[in-house]
């Protein structure tokens, strides 16, 4: 899922231009053969020397895994647990882990390596990051009702006999919380090293913290039910009363949070990425459909678009072959997207004067350019499309209230 954008990241300068990945051949102009860039990282072998950064980013996962194994081993020592046939389940899990370990490690190490050039700037102090994390405010307004539930769940799990299987979460939560604080409040080399598996993205880590915290909150809700009943009746909760007390707590939660903060969270995400919100209005959606009809009627071809506006939705809604099929603010992984897309993003309007831009446009079979009105998170027009309306080789063929489609002339290759 996408979350509200942060400030623009610091992108390291590449020492060498990466070559586009090899994939399926696309139809291009008669004198050019190009390749389709893959959607994911290209397959490959594990590097002979694993960089320290990639290893460091795996340390938090290993800590959580060790604790989980220790908790499982403790449970297996109990004869009753053994009789319940946990051994076959454990054997199955080990077999699956062994069979998939090579692929998983290659994927994790590769992902961390690809994120080396992505470093989101810190947005607050360590104290502010901890506050946002504990208030569940990493991507929206504070969700304060979860705070006492989380606290009650932690206390309940620390007491014997209560949801022992969930106790490893008490170790995983601070580990993920520490990673969030590093990503959100520190620009140090250590922060980049250990959070690169998550692209140094605090929103990803905030979402991981919420997923781990919600089961603890559920334990806290049940514990509160028992504690409230004990205070009122001075005894254990009878079976008939459990449902009523719990239903009352749930009703109170829903009533005081606007449906479990559904409105709050939906508004925070929708303000930046909802296809019916700021990035794509109903008028724009109709304009995209009309532009798609023009493109299909004239032979198709790839379409240069701005990833900052809503035109990225044209691929999902109408099957238009846009170069950037998602409304994103970056950081962009140019090593995977390709140096050709990078050059077009920054200089597409010079396709009729810059030989390199012209070659990239022809190589990707770009015949059209599409502009929309709404921008993600208040971003501005991509640099390469800012001068498109006045570019000599761009002809406006569809002009809607919020969508414009330009045909890109083949022209003559610019002189070197």
Steps between C-alpha positions, in 0.01 A plus 500: 500500500605864450516751780514879510831624357799619698740778400700427190780249564870551454602298197865409468673576172568188298862452407405310186188483289327164551400305194132420451398150600447245227146372448242451230548694176254783447373629171690815407571711198645299207861594562510448876478187711427553870423283795218499750623583849388239756259601777723359777871468560676278247584148611857436597735320729597595850805727494824335588559760767187610684531870591491588867191718455293215363605278790425768760148548370428133569605520866160621632323218317743248644442631852125454466547156344727381784252612763213332316695172478584515870135557589395211278764274653376587847147406397617169353651395832151469645369143460147615429622715216691205358186288509324763300730420210702817476798298388354433152421869467850596604652248258289643218604855585868404507470320166333801339762734649785287363346472155436872472799638689723554197234685304395706803856599590577591140189715487571672833865569424412618149230733628736657750763545233258673263404745775857616559436828319174580684522698822188673626589799718408496868167669564509547879700441818533155662248610765257608230538172313429301818195716570361448149563128522327450835207722397461306172555831322769394252275567200193682636365688799561342843285195577506539877248229591749235393753626757329364816414179312865452405614571856244258644603234249868532591421468872271202436758317289764546769275323750505118503225308330384768255548439122853365541525431127494876433785588735763511222315811382634677809848456355407571139319826585801682650725375220267636231445813708875556518523466122220756460678749724823450305325555166295797617739684730854423387702560184801303622678225309373248757141603435539453126680170547247323721187642336599452136303175480193720543633768263574726799124570491345583836149443365577135424640453850209686657260264323701199623480633858123540471456144370700363793327726753140422406502142640643642823221759504247217459651324802474830687133534412424153638710570808312824563176308481617261770644776719183712479285204592729412790474856632121499472425145618811393687522168322563324170294596199206259452462360152168675441649840585814473287322576176305790642797672660720454195222621268462809716872576481500453124197728460672765713815469289311536171295792629799696630727442199266556207486136401844394619671806349384389157419856397831632632716244322299503179526876483877499557566245226232620261623859516815394319432180306129422467417466126174687569672765711769759447697315233208408274166677501190372321568751224856373460380141490269585211787682329727197532237280342466741209878526457529120508246477217706742290819299563338167408344645185838625381704183545592507868856545617663593828400816684727733693328612819571678827520266803409797719149539357203270455582390145677194641155352561447480121675162490275342765176665382536497122801285412705795374872412477630788715867502595418568868187299585466620862442843656813526712726770639819292502760404585526324167717194458661608174729197501192285438286748310789567264718793410271565201201572722717708729616717212145544372376592847749785519524611134219357288403838351840509328421188291527700176834662589691259724625185320507290819143595595385435144662155500339410835157612384527303176646200680201486735261562209368820658244650265289697746522713813222531756449774757250515788419775749518347847834442669593258776570678827527843341790406271578698186519392138781257418796699358493322166136588435498861619578632150291250304220739387755715313719217367511520114443126450199470734152543351195532724243244379266488799430785742259428781436719804764313703673263254713579194636250250788587268619309194879481474629538147756250368702780348866477405758392758678809636859545396764381747 
